[in-house]
Amino acid sequence: MKKILFIIGVLLTCFLTSNIAKAENLLKLYKYLHENPELSLMEVNTAKLLAGKLDKLGFDVTENVGGTGVVAVLKNGAGPTVLIRADMDGLPVKEQTGLSYASQVITKNREGIEKPAMHACGHDIHMTVLIGTAEKLVAQKTSWSGTLVLMLQPAEELGLGANMMLEDGLFTRFPRPDYNLALHDNSSLASGKIGIVPGFALANVDSVDITIHGIGGHGAYPHTTKDPIVLAAQTVVAFQTIVSRETSPLDSAVLTVGSIHGGYKHNIISDEVKLQLTLRSYKDKVRMNTINSIKRIADGLGRAAGLPEDKLPTVIVREKEFTPATYNNPELAARMQTVIGGAIGIKNLSEMSPVMGGEDFGALGRVEPKIPSLIFWLGAVNSKVIAKAKKNGETLPSLHSPFFAPDAKPTIDTGVKAMSAAALDLFNN
């Protein structure tokens, strides 16, 4: 009996030591990724590093999918195909967290302009969790059956990467998933916790450029001109009625004019004003109504101002940058609430509300026939930091803030537990 107990003790010690070593390796990987961010469409070294790790784990790895994207496939017998996605790109933000491993990177963006770079949105967390999940599922190959597809995506911050990979054969060159899974760290949720949103979780995002044309002249003789600044002001105000008077109160929409530029001297009436808008919605019907109303109002006000046909306002919707709404399949969301709650403790799981942020993971679930998809929130802030902020009436650093610093180890540990449990359940049931 003593000998049996000794052997059990040795095995348990080895198991615990192995798990601690893996956790430390993941933290080391995270810190490296955090220190070495690459901007959108420039994720060359990041992709190469992670592709190498997945290759060593036994995955069939393909690089340069949709640019710098990576697809890794592990076939493990008959069963469903589950895709897990992580995004790779950093942001042009100068880090101000004060961390010992803070990014000091200054790099060139795709236009060749030097910019600071930081993982201010936590994509370094996402990548680390994906690698940790891959390691865990490979170690447990005898306990599941099916095909695991891992997707490392570029250019999420531009809303381009998912479509670039789809156009390069993500679902034709590689096994088509039965389920799509992803996670995103959350800058207001405590580390160790998970949040799930059934149904619409993130919004349609559109960028719109508008040029209000005019007929310029001397500021002292406005009657000889067609003032585009006055027309732009009228247009901005009129746009506010699209949400308040043309959209059902039961639907959600946002129309924000984020930039307005016109003129260059006190006493000159310019000949154009440029506007930049961001539009947010959940339903495609609401999205199209907002876009069509913008075009109608801009054109109508231009005609009312007496502009000739060739000087009516021009409206350009930047379709290539469109980010589709992310819809979490309600049945899959309910199922994962039970599964993930069991893995991390039901008290650590909550149902959350949708937000108007954008995430191009939504594109993966919109292909026909539609694939049940789920992205869940991964808490990334130390609970003591949250409590202190509430007590002092302070605002926590948001995603994209130069001060955003995830509570790395518990966040990664929870992410790996949750994602591994979700995948195992889909493979085995």
HELIX and SHEET records of a PDB file:
HELIX    1   1 LYS A    2  GLU A   35  1                                  34    
HELIX    2   2 VAL A   44  LYS A   56  1                                  13    
HELIX    3   3 HIS A  123  ALA A  139  1                                  17    
HELIX    4   4 LYS A  141  SER A  143  5                                   3    
HELIX    5   5 GLU A  156  LEU A  158  5                                   3    
HELIX    6   6 GLY A  161  GLU A  167  1                                   7    
HELIX    7   7 PRO A  222  THR A  224  5                                   3    
HELIX    8   8 PRO A  228  GLU A  246  1                                  19    
HELIX    9   9 ASP A  284  ALA A  304  1                                  21    
HELIX   10  10 GLU A  309  LYS A  311  5                                   3    
HELIX   11  11 GLU A  319  GLU A  321  5                                   3    
HELIX   12  12 PRO A  330  ILE A  344  1                                  15    
HELIX   13  13 ILE A  346  ASN A  348  5                                   3    
HELIX   14  14 ASP A  360  GLY A  365  5                                   6    
HELIX   15  15 SER A  383  ASN A  392  1                                  10    
HELIX   16  16 ALA A  408  ASN A  428  1                                  21    
SHEET    1   A 8 ASP A  60  VAL A  65  0                                        
SHEET    2   A 8 GLY A  69  ASN A  76 -1                                        
SHEET    3   A 8 GLY A 146  GLN A 153 -1                                        
SHEET    4   A 8 THR A  81  ASP A  87  1                                        
SHEET    5   A 8 TYR A 179  ALA A 190  1                                        
SHEET    6   A 8 SER A 373  VAL A 381  1                                        
SHEET    7   A 8 ILE A 194  ILE A 196 -1                                        
SHEET    8   A 8 LEU A 349  GLU A 351  1                                        
SHEET    1   B 2 ILE A 106  LYS A 108  0                                        
SHEET    2   B 2 GLU A 114  PRO A 116 -1                                        
SHEET    1   C 2 GLY A 199  LEU A 202  0                                        
SHEET    2   C 2 THR A 326  ASN A 328 -1                                        
SHEET    1   D 4 ALA A 253  GLY A 262  0                                        
SHEET    2   D 4 GLU A 272  SER A 281 -1                                        
SHEET    3   D 4 ASN A 204  HIS A 213 -1                                        
SHEET    4   D 4 THR A 314  VAL A 317 -1                                        
SHEET    1   E 2 GLY A 217  HIS A 218  0                                        
SHEET    2   E 2 ILE A 268  ILE A 269 -1                                        
END                                                                             
